[in-house]
Structure formats: structure tokens, C-alpha cells
Amino acid sequence: MQTIVKQFQELSLEELYQILQVRAAIFVVEQDCPYQDLDDKDQQAIHVWLEDEQGIQAYCRVLDRGVNFAEVSIGRVVTATRGKGLGYQVMQQAITVAKDNYAATAIRVSAQVYAKGFYEKSGFKQASTEYLEDNIPHIEMLWETKS
């Protein structure tokens, strides 16, 4: 499994296509949730993914402060292969990217409620009440460096 980290401008057309394909497969098709995935934030993101010979197996994007939240944020977290710890692995890589590139001491995510435990494993804590986003229950969660 190879970890890849790229700015939007560094993505090849094939990589961009694969990223959009895996996001659509999970968020739109699997979750039966038509929503506008292309939100003009990918161009500002650092894209982090794990891939093998079959393609992208886990993906997320890291956004600087002020793009999504006041804090650095991680979003569009997906795993094509489940049960192998790849989601946790890509999150750990994304946290490192956030710290290394944006000097992040706090990272906020908008998490689907069912995934709360997943984010807690990476050190995130619930930071909001439940709300609907694209008709799916979400909560904000916050990761902070240990003082």
C-alpha cells in the first residue's frame, strides 16, 4: 500500500478521475445521497490517499484554516476497502499533513454521526450538537494537540 500526498495542481488527470470516482461511489451511490461533491474546495486542498495495484483504497482531503472552518479541516474521508484499518491509516496521514503543512494544533471535521467512533479512534471529540447535512445526521468533531 502506497501513501500519496499531493496538492491539487500536482494531480494527474487520471488521479483526479480516480479520486472523484471513489468519492461518488461511496457518498453518492452507496449512501444514496445526491449532493454537490464538486464544491470548489478541491483546488485548495492537499489530497491524501492510499493506493495499491487496484487503485485508491482510502482517501481524504486536508483544507487550511478558513476554507471550511476556522480551524484546519479534514474532509471527504472514504475507504473503498473496509475492515483493514485503511481509514485510520489515511486519517493519521492527514493529521500529519495538517500539522506539517498548516502547523495545525486543532483540526475540525464534519462527521457523519454513525462514524463518530471512527474519528474518536484518531483523537477527535464531539464539538457540536447533531445537525443534518445533505439529509444525513452529522456532528462536528475536533482534534487538538495535547498540551
Phi and psi in degrees as GROMACS dihedral restraints (atoms count N, CA, C in turn):
[ dihedral_restraints ]
;  ai    aj    ak    al  type     phi  dphi    fc
    3     4     5     6     1  -109.5    20    10
    4     5     6     7     1   136.5    20    10
    6     7     8     9     1   -95.7    20    10
    7     8     9    10     1   132.2    20    10
    9    10    11    12     1  -126.2    20    10
   10    11    12    13     1   135.3    20    10
   12    13    14    15     1  -131.2    20    10
   13    14    15    16     1   120.6    20    10
   15    16    17    18     1  -145.1    20    10
   16    17    18    19     1   145.5    20    10
   18    19    20    21     1   -72.6    20    10
   19    20    21    22     1   158.8    20    10
   21    22    23    24     1   -53.7    20    10
   22    23    24    25     1   -44.5    20    10
   24    25    26    27     1   -66.0    20    10
   25    26    27    28     1   -19.1    20    10
   27    28    29    30     1   -87.7    20    10
   28    29    30    31     1   -12.7    20    10
   30    31    32    33     1   -69.4    20    10
   31    32    33    34     1   136.2    20    10
   33    34    35    36     1   -77.7    20    10
   34    35    36    37     1   164.8    20    10
   36    37    38    39     1   -60.8    20    10
   37    38    39    40     1   -39.3    20    10
   39    40    41    42     1   -63.7    20    10
   40    41    42    43     1   -42.6    20    10
   42    43    44    45     1   -64.1    20    10
   43    44    45    46     1   -44.7    20    10
   45    46    47    48     1   -60.7    20    10
   46    47    48    49     1   -43.8    20    10
   48    49    50    51     1   -59.9    20    10
   49    50    51    52     1   -45.1    20    10
   51    52    53    54     1   -64.9    20    10
   52    53    54    55     1   -39.4    20    10
   54    55    56    57     1   -61.8    20    10
   55    56    57    58     1   -49.9    20    10
   57    58    59    60     1   -64.7    20    10
   58    59    60    61     1   -34.9    20    10
   60    61    62    63     1   -64.6    20    10
   61    62    63    64     1   -46.6    20    10
   63    64    65    66     1   -69.4    20    10
   64    65    66    67     1   -37.6    20    10
   66    67    68    69     1   -63.4    20    10
   67    68    69    70     1   -45.0    20    10
   69    70    71    72     1   -65.1    20    10
   70    71    72    73     1   -39.7    20    10
   72    73    74    75     1   -60.4    20    10
   73    74    75    76     1   -39.0    20    10
   75    76    77    78     1   -87.1    20    10
   76    77    78    79     1   -57.4    20    10
   78    79    80    81     1   -73.1    20    10
   79    80    81    82     1   -36.3    20    10
   81    82    83    84     1   -94.9    20    10
   82    83    84    85     1   -53.8    20    10
   84    85    86    87     1   -77.5    20    10
   85    86    87    88     1   -59.4    20    10
   87    88    89    90     1   -61.8    20    10
   88    89    90    91     1   -43.1    20    10
   90    91    92    93     1   -88.4    20    10
   91    92    93    94     1     0.9    20    10
   93    94    95    96     1    49.2    20    10
   94    95    96    97     1    53.0    20    10
   96    97    98    99     1  -132.9    20    10
   97    98    99   100     1    92.2    20    10
   99   100   101   102     1   -69.0    20    10
  100   101   102   103     1   120.4    20    10
  102   103   104   105     1  -151.7    20    10
  103   104   105   106     1   166.8    20    10
  105   106   107   108     1   -87.7    20    10
  106   107   108   109     1    91.1    20    10
  108   109   110   111     1   -67.6    20    10
  109   110   111   112     1   -37.8    20    10
  111   112   113   114     1   -81.1    20    10
  112   113   114   115     1    97.1    20    10
  114   115   116   117     1  -112.6    20    10
  115   116   117   118     1    14.8    20    10
  117   118   119   120     1    65.2    20    10
  118   119   120   121     1    18.7    20    10
  120   121   122   123     1  -105.1    20    10
  121   122   123   124     1   -17.9    20    10
  123   124   125   126     1   -59.3    20    10
  124   125   126   127     1   -35.0    20    10
  126   127   128   129     1   -64.8    20    10
  127   128   129   130     1   -23.5    20    10
  129   130   131   132     1   -99.5    20    10
  130   131   132   133     1     0.1    20    10
  132   133   134   135     1   -95.2    20    10
  133   134   135   136     1   157.2    20    10
  135   136   137   138     1   -99.9    20    10
  136   137   138   139     1   124.8    20    10
  138   139   140   141     1   -98.1    20    10
  139   140   141   142     1   130.6    20    10
  141   142   143   144     1  -125.6    20    10
  142   143   144   145     1   128.1    20    10
  144   145   146   147     1  -150.9    20    10
  145   146   147   148     1   160.2    20    10
  147   148   149   150     1  -111.0    20    10
  148   149   150   151     1   132.0    20    10
  150   151   152   153     1  -138.2    20    10
  151   152   153   154     1   153.5    20    10
  153   154   155   156     1  -129.0    20    10
  154   155   156   157     1  -165.3    20    10
  156   157   158   159     1   -64.4    20    10
  157   158   159   160     1   -17.6    20    10
  159   160   161   162     1   -86.5    20    10
  160   161   162   163     1   -11.4    20    10
  162   163   164   165     1   117.0    20    10
  163   164   165   166     1  -158.7    20    10
  165   166   167   168     1   -69.6    20    10
  166   167   168   169     1   127.5    20    10
  168   169   170   171     1  -109.1    20    10
  169   170   171   172     1   -23.9    20    10
  171   172   173   174     1  -154.1    20    10
  172   173   174   175     1   146.1    20    10
  174   175   176   177     1  -152.1    20    10
  175   176   177   178     1   150.4    20    10
  177   178   179   180     1  -160.3    20    10
  178   179   180   181     1   171.0    20    10
  180   181   182   183     1  -127.7    20    10
  181   182   183   184     1   149.7    20    10
  183   184   185   186     1  -116.3    20    10
  184   185   186   187     1   129.4    20    10
  186   187   188   189     1  -120.0    20    10
  187   188   189   190     1   140.6    20    10
  189   190   191   192     1   -69.3    20    10
  190   191   192   193     1   167.4    20    10
  192   193   194   195     1   -52.5    20    10
  193   194   195   196     1   141.2    20    10
  195   196   197   198     1    86.7    20    10
  196   197   198   199     1   -10.3    20    10
  198   199   200   201     1   -82.6    20    10
  199   200   201   202     1   -51.0    20    10
  201   202   203   204     1  -110.2    20    10
  202   203   204   205     1   -44.0    20    10
  204   205   206   207     1  -137.1    20    10
  205   206   207   208     1   172.7    20    10
  207   208   209   210     1   -63.9    20    10
  208   209   210   211     1   -29.7    20    10
  210   211   212   213     1   -93.6    20    10
  211   212   213   214     1   166.2    20    10
  213   214   215   216     1   -57.8    20    10
  214   215   216   217     1   147.5    20    10
  216   217   218   219     1  -135.2    20    10
  217   218   219   220     1   157.8    20    10
  219   220   221   222     1  -122.0    20    10
  220   221   222   223     1   136.9    20    10
  222   223   224   225     1  -150.1    20    10
  223   224   225   226     1   177.7    20    10
  225   226   227   228     1    54.5    20    10
  226   227   228   229     1    40.8    20    10
  228   229   230   231     1   -76.1    20    10
  229   230   231   232     1   119.0    20    10
  231   232   233   234     1  -138.0    20    10
  232   233   234   235     1   150.4    20    10
  234   235   236   237     1  -129.2    20    10
  235   236   237   238     1   128.7    20    10
  237   238   239   240     1   -84.8    20    10
  238   239   240   241     1   -29.0    20    10
  240   241   242   243     1  -114.8    20    10
  241   242   243   244     1   119.5    20    10
  243   244   245   246     1  -106.2    20    10
  244   245   246   247     1   159.5    20    10
  246   247   248   249     1    82.6    20    10
  247   248   249   250     1    11.0    20    10
  249   250   251   252     1  -119.9    20    10
  250   251   252   253     1     7.5    20    10
  252   253   254   255     1    77.4    20    10
  253   254   255   256     1    13.0    20    10
  255   256   257   258     1   -71.0    20    10
  256   257   258   259     1   -33.1    20    10
  258   259   260   261     1   -62.4    20    10
  259   260   261   262     1   -46.5    20    10
  261   262   263   264     1   -61.2    20    10
  262   263   264   265     1   -43.2    20    10
  264   265   266   267     1   -62.6    20    10
  265   266   267   268     1   -44.8    20    10
  267   268   269   270     1   -68.2    20    10
  268   269   270   271     1   -33.4    20    10
  270   271   272   273     1   -65.6    20    10
  271   272   273   274     1   -41.2    20    10
  273   274   275   276     1   -62.8    20    10
  274   275   276   277     1   -40.6    20    10
  276   277   278   279     1   -63.1    20    10
  277   278   279   280     1   -41.9    20    10
  279   280   281   282     1   -65.8    20    10
  280   281   282   283     1   -39.4    20    10
  282   283   284   285     1   -62.5    20    10
  283   284   285   286     1   -42.4    20    10
  285   286   287   288     1   -62.7    20    10
  286   287   288   289     1   -42.9    20    10
  288   289   290   291     1   -60.8    20    10
  289   290   291   292     1   -43.6    20    10
  291   292   293   294     1   -62.7    20    10
  292   293   294   295     1   -42.0    20    10
  294   295   296   297     1   -69.4    20    10
  295   296   297   298     1   -44.3    20    10
  297   298   299   300     1   -71.4    20    10
  298   299   300   301     1   -37.4    20    10
  300   301   302   303     1   -95.1    20    10
  301   302   303   304     1   -28.2    20    10
  303   304   305   306     1  -124.0    20    10
  304   305   306   307     1     9.2    20    10
  306   307   308   309     1    49.6    20    10
  307   308   309   310     1    41.3    20    10
  309   310   311   312     1   -66.7    20    10
  310   311   312   313     1   130.4    20    10
  312   313   314   315     1  -113.0    20    10
  313   314   315   316     1    -9.3    20    10
  315   316   317   318     1  -145.3    20    10
  316   317   318   319     1   139.8    20    10
  318   319   320   321     1  -134.3    20    10
  319   320   321   322     1   130.5    20    10
  321   322   323   324     1  -112.0    20    10
  322   323   324   325     1   142.4    20    10
  324   325   326   327     1  -129.9    20    10
  325   326   327   328     1   151.5    20    10
  327   328   329   330     1  -101.4    20    10
  328   329   330   331     1   105.1    20    10
  330   331   332   333     1  -104.5    20    10
  331   332   333   334     1   138.5    20    10
  333   334   335   336     1   -64.8    20    10
  334   335   336   337     1   136.0    20    10
  336   337   338   339     1   -54.0    20    10
  337   338   339   340     1   -40.0    20    10
  339   340   341   342     1   -62.7    20    10
  340   341   342   343     1   -21.3    20    10
  342   343   344   345     1   -94.4    20    10
  343   344   345   346     1     8.8    20    10
  345   346   347   348     1   -52.8    20    10
  346   347   348   349     1   -47.6    20    10
  348   349   350   351     1   -60.9    20    10
  349   350   351   352     1   -36.9    20    10
  351   352   353   354     1   -58.9    20    10
  352   353   354   355     1   -48.0    20    10
  354   355   356   357     1   -69.9    20    10
  355   356   357   358     1   -34.7    20    10
  357   358   359   360     1   -61.3    20    10
  358   359   360   361     1   -34.1    20    10
  360   361   362   363     1   -61.2    20    10
  361   362   363   364     1   -25.9    20    10
  363   364   365   366     1   -96.1    20    10
  364   365   366   367     1     8.4    20    10
  366   367   368   369     1    95.2    20    10
  367   368   369   370     1     8.5    20    10
  369   370   371   372     1   -82.7    20    10
  370   371   372   373     1   148.1    20    10
  372   373   374   375     1  -125.2    20    10
  373   374   375   376     1   145.0    20    10
  375   376   377   378     1   -58.5    20    10
  376   377   378   379     1   134.3    20    10
  378   379   380   381     1  -130.2    20    10
  379   380   381   382     1    11.4    20    10
  381   382   383   384     1  -155.6    20    10
  382   383   384   385     1   169.0    20    10
  384   385   386   387     1   -80.8    20    10
  385   386   387   388     1   168.4    20    10
  387   388   389   390     1   -69.1    20    10
  388   389   390   391     1   143.3    20    10
  390   391   392   393     1  -146.0    20    10
  391   392   393   394     1   161.3    20    10
  393   394   395   396     1   -94.5    20    10
  394   395   396   397     1   131.9    20    10
  396   397   398   399     1  -130.9    20    10
  397   398   399   400     1   119.3    20    10
  399   400   401   402     1    54.8    20    10
  400   401   402   403     1    38.2    20    10
  402   403   404   405     1    63.3    20    10
  403   404   405   406     1    21.4    20    10
  405   406   407   408     1  -120.7    20    10
  406   407   408   409     1   131.0    20    10
  408   409   410   411     1   -62.6    20    10
  409   410   411   412     1   129.3    20    10
  411   412   413   414     1  -129.4    20    10
  412   413   414   415     1   162.4    20    10
  414   415   416   417     1  -140.2    20    10
  415   416   417   418     1   151.5    20    10
  417   418   419   420     1   -84.9    20    10
  418   419   420   421     1   142.5    20    10
  420   421   422   423     1  -131.2    20    10
  421   422   423   424     1   147.5    20    10
  423   424   425   426     1  -126.7    20    10
  424   425   426   427     1   133.1    20    10
  426   427   428   429     1  -108.4    20    10
  427   428   429   430     1   133.6    20    10
  429   430   431   432     1  -134.5    20    10
  430   431   432   433     1   146.5    20    10
  432   433   434   435     1   -64.8    20    10
  433   434   435   436     1   149.2    20    10
  435   436   437   438     1   -77.8    20    10
  436   437   438   439     1   131.0    20    10
